[in-house]
Amino acid sequence: MTTSPAPRIVGREPLPAAVADGWPQGGEPETWLLSVSRYTAAMDAGAPGTILDAEERERAGKFLRAEDRERYTAAHLGLRELLGAYLGISPADVPFTREACPGCGGPHGRPAVSGTPLHFNMSHAGDLVLFAFAGTPVGVDVEKLQPASVVDQVAESLHPKERAELDALAPAGRSAAFARCWTRKEAYLKGLGTGLSRDPAVNYVGTGLSPVPVGPWEMTDIAVDGAIPGGSGYAAAMALLSSLPHA
């Protein structure tokens, strides 16, 4: 996998059909993109109080900055709206849980929905929220392109081959290459359920235009830049655990 079709836009396109009996055999993962500002502007003011659960409302209320609170609220309402459609239930009734952490066994691994075979993941940055849904474990990441100072600092945490690839590039190409690499890496770590508690230097995903798979995990760059008016300067990727046997 290299680059997927552009994600569908929450609020602009019809909600997905229900897959309560399981993701279609061999079915491709589906991605959705949400604009926080547009979703918030169109949102029913009472939606957070009637759709989010007590834990989500409490967490939203703890954000000091209004933009962080709006991003969290829009992301979780959007997630519930999409999961409710996929599962054929009310968004407020989506039963969230956490899988066991693969590192320590604690209840803080991948987010999941109790009693269903549907896998999902979510990421947000700036005005964008990216969602992925699949029949096997999946991770996504969306990031804003970073200035050279940030790239130089964070690049030290990458795989040695990835650092060498960045060092070989002209300065003008380093930001986009770093963003490709970092979003693939975070998507993979989120798919595993470890997040950045696993050293991002361990696995090589590449900085070039073609992502490199990690074992049975397939990497895909997601075309989000410019998908929503005003939503430029972003990179995104998805990692999907293949259901096919690997050598």
C-alpha positions in Angstrom: 0.0 0.0 0.0 1.3 3.5 -0.8 -1.3 6.3 -0.9 -5.0 5.7 -0.3 -7.9 7.6 -1.8 -8.8 10.8 -0.1 -10.9 10.2 3.0 -14.6 10.9 3.1 -15.6 14.2 4.9 -17.7 14.1 8.0 -20.8 16.3 7.6 -20.4 16.5 3.8 -21.0 12.9 2.8 -23.6 10.3 3.9 -22.9 8.3 7.0 -21.6 4.8 6.4 -23.7 1.7 6.1 -24.0 -0.6 9.2 -21.6 -3.5 9.4 -22.8 -4.8 12.8 -22.3 -8.4 11.7 -18.6 -7.8 10.9 -16.4 -6.0 8.4 -16.9 -7.3 4.9 -14.5 -10.2 4.2 -11.6 -8.7 2.3 -13.1 -5.2 2.7 -10.8 -2.2 2.5 -10.4 0.1 5.5 -12.3 3.3 5.4 -11.0 6.7 6.4 -13.0 9.9 7.3 -11.8 13.4 7.9 -13.5 16.1 10.1 -12.9 19.8 10.2 -13.2 20.9 13.9 -14.2 24.5 13.0 -16.9 23.4 10.5 -18.2 20.6 12.6 -18.4 22.8 15.7 -20.2 25.6 13.8 -22.8 23.1 12.5 -23.2 21.2 15.8 -26.3 21.1 17.9 -25.4 23.0 21.1 -26.9 20.2 23.2 -25.1 17.3 21.5 -22.1 17.1 23.9 -24.4 16.8 26.9 -26.6 14.1 25.3 -24.1 12.0 23.3 -20.8 12.1 25.2 -20.6 10.0 28.3 -19.7 11.3 31.8 -16.0 10.6 31.4 -15.8 12.3 28.0 -17.6 15.4 29.3 -15.4 15.6 32.4 -12.2 15.3 30.3 -13.5 18.0 27.9 -14.2 20.3 30.8 -10.6 20.1 32.0 -9.1 21.7 29.0 -8.0 25.2 29.8 -8.0 26.5 26.2 -11.3 26.7 24.3 -9.7 25.4 21.1 -8.5 22.2 22.8 -11.9 21.7 24.3 -13.6 22.2 20.9 -11.1 19.8 19.2 -11.7 17.1 21.8 -15.4 17.5 21.8 -15.7 17.5 18.0 -13.4 14.5 17.6 -15.3 12.4 20.1 -18.8 13.4 18.8 -17.6 12.6 15.3 -16.2 9.3 16.4 -19.5 8.3 18.1 -21.5 9.5 15.1 -19.4 7.3 12.7 -19.3 4.3 15.0 -23.0 4.5 15.7 -23.6 4.4 12.0 -21.2 1.4 11.4 -22.8 -0.5 14.3 -26.4 0.5 13.6 -26.9 2.0 17.1 -27.3 5.5 18.6 -24.0 7.4 19.0 -24.7 7.8 22.7 -24.9 4.0 23.1 -21.5 3.2 21.6 -19.8 1.1 24.4 -16.1 2.1 24.5 -13.4 0.1 26.2 -9.6 -0.3 26.1 -7.7 -3.4 25.0 -4.8 -4.6 27.2 -1.6 -2.8 26.7 0.8 -5.2 24.8 3.7 -3.8 26.8 2.5 -4.1 30.4 -1.0 -5.7 30.2 -2.7 -2.7 31.7 -6.1 -1.4 30.5 -4.7 1.4 28.3 -4.1 -0.3 25.0 -5.9 0.4 21.7 -9.4 2.0 22.1 -12.1 -0.5 21.1 -15.8 -1.1 21.1 -17.1 -3.8 23.4 -18.4 -7.0 21.8 -17.8 -6.0 18.1 -15.2 -7.1 15.6 -14.9 -3.5 14.3 -11.5 -1.9 14.7 -10.9 1.9 14.6 -8.4 4.6 15.4 -8.4 8.4 15.6 -5.9 11.2 15.4 -6.2 15.0 15.4 -4.0 18.0 14.7 -4.9 21.6 14.2 -8.3 21.8 12.6 -8.3 18.2 11.3 -9.5 14.9 12.9 -8.7 11.7 11.0 -10.6 8.4 11.6 -10.0 4.9 10.3 -12.2 1.9 10.5 -11.3 -1.7 9.5 -11.8 -5.4 10.1 -8.3 -5.8 11.6 -6.3 -3.6 14.0 -5.5 -0.2 12.5 -3.7 3.0 13.5 -3.8 6.5 12.0 -1.9 9.7 12.6 -2.3 13.3 11.2 0.2 16.0 11.8 0.9 19.6 10.8 4.1 20.1 8.8 6.8 21.3 11.2 9.5 24.0 10.8 13.1 23.0 10.3 14.0 23.5 14.0 11.4 21.0 15.1 12.4 18.5 12.4 16.0 18.7 13.4 15.2 18.1 17.0 12.7 15.2 16.7 14.6 13.5 13.8 17.1 12.3 16.5 14.5 9.9 17.7 14.0 8.1 14.3 15.6 4.9 13.0 19.2 5.4 11.9 18.3 4.8 8.2 15.5 7.4 8.4 17.9 9.9 9.9 20.4 9.3 7.1 17.7 9.7 4.5 16.7 13.1 6.0 20.3 14.2 6.2 20.8 13.5 2.5 17.9 15.8 1.5 18.0 19.5 0.6 16.5 21.6 3.4 13.4 22.4 1.3 12.4 18.7 1.2 13.1 17.7 4.8 9.8 18.9 6.4 7.6 16.9 4.1 9.8 13.8 4.3 9.9 14.0 8.1 6.1 14.3 8.2 5.7 11.2 6.0 8.0 9.2 8.2 6.6 10.4 11.6 2.9 9.9 10.7 3.7 6.4 9.4 5.6 5.6 12.6 2.9 7.0 15.0 0.2 5.2 13.0 2.1 1.9 13.4 2.7 2.5 17.2 -1.0 3.4 17.7 -2.0 0.3 15.8 0.1 -1.8 18.0 -1.5 -0.2 21.1 1.8 1.0 22.6 2.0 4.5 21.3 5.3 6.3 21.9 6.0 4.1 25.0 7.7 1.9 22.3 11.0 3.5 21.0 10.2 5.0 17.6 13.8 4.3 16.5 13.2 0.5 16.6 11.3 0.1 13.3 12.0 1.5 9.9 9.1 2.9 7.9 11.0 5.2 5.5 10.9 8.9 4.6 10.4 8.5 0.8 7.2 8.6 -1.2 6.6 4.8 -0.8 6.1 3.7 2.8 7.9 0.5 4.0 5.7 -2.2 5.8 6.7 -3.4 9.2 6.2 -7.2 9.3 2.5 -7.8 8.8 1.6 -4.1 9.1 0.9 -2.3 5.9 1.6 1.4 5.7 -0.5 3.9 3.6 -0.1 7.6 3.2 -3.5 9.4 3.5 -4.2 12.3 1.2 -5.6 14.8 3.6 -3.8 18.0 2.6 -6.3 20.3 1.0 -9.1 17.8 1.3 -11.0 20.4 3.3 -10.9 24.1 2.3 -8.3 25.8 4.5 -6.8 22.4 5.6 -3.4 22.7 4.0 0.0 21.9 5.5 -0.8 18.5 6.9 0.4 14.9 6.4 -1.3 11.7 7.5 -0.8 7.9 7.4 -2.5 4.7 8.3 -1.1 1.4 9.5 -3.2 -1.8 9.0 -2.5 -5.3 10.3 -2.8 -7.5 7.2 -5.2 -10.4 7.5 -3.1 -12.3 4.9 -0.4 -14.8 6.0 3.2 -13.5 5.9 6.4 -15.5 5.4 
